[in-house]
């Protein structure tokens, strides 16, 4: 599952939207350039944000 409509939106709002639309996943906010765990996880979504807190990558489960 992907959330392309959240690109450019506020990271905290994106996290809330993802967790509301799919309560089975946990969204984690990461700053652009920071690397998350390399393993795939079917109940995790990384929300990558810039220094202004806006989503820079399309949030995707994994």
C-alpha positions in Angstrom: 0.0 0.0 0.0 1.2 3.5 -0.9 0.1 7.0 -0.1 1.3 9.3 -3.0 -1.3 11.9 -2.0 0.8 12.6 1.1 3.8 13.8 -0.8 4.6 17.4 0.3 2.2 17.3 3.3 3.1 17.7 6.9 4.8 14.6 8.3 2.8 14.4 11.5 -0.5 14.8 9.6 0.7 12.1 7.1 1.5 9.7 10.0 -2.0 10.3 11.4 -3.6 9.7 8.0 -1.7 6.5 7.4 -2.5 5.0 10.8 -6.2 6.0 10.5 -6.5 4.5 7.0 -4.7 1.3 8.0 -4.7 0.6 11.8 -2.6 -2.5 11.2 0.5 -0.4 10.5 2.7 1.9 12.5 4.1 5.0 10.8 7.5 6.3 11.8 8.8 9.7 10.9 12.4 9.9 9.7 14.4 12.9 8.7 15.6 12.8 5.1 19.1 11.3 4.9 18.5 9.1 8.0 18.5 5.4 7.2 15.8 3.1 8.8 16.3 -0.6 9.5 17.1 -2.5 6.3 14.6 -5.3 6.9 11.1 -5.4 5.3 8.3 -5.1 7.7 4.7 -5.5 6.5 3.3 -3.4 9.3 5.6 -0.4 9.2 5.6 2.7 7.1 8.5 5.2 7.1 7.4 8.8 6.6 10.5 10.6 5.3 10.4 14.4 6.0 12.7 17.4 5.1 13.9 20.0 7.6 10.5 21.7 7.4 8.7 18.5 8.4 7.2 17.9 5.0 7.0 14.5 3.3 9.7 14.0 0.7 9.1 10.4 -0.4 5.9 8.5 -1.1 5.1 6.6 2.1 5.0 2.8 1.4 4.5 -0.2 3.6 7.7 -2.0 4.2 
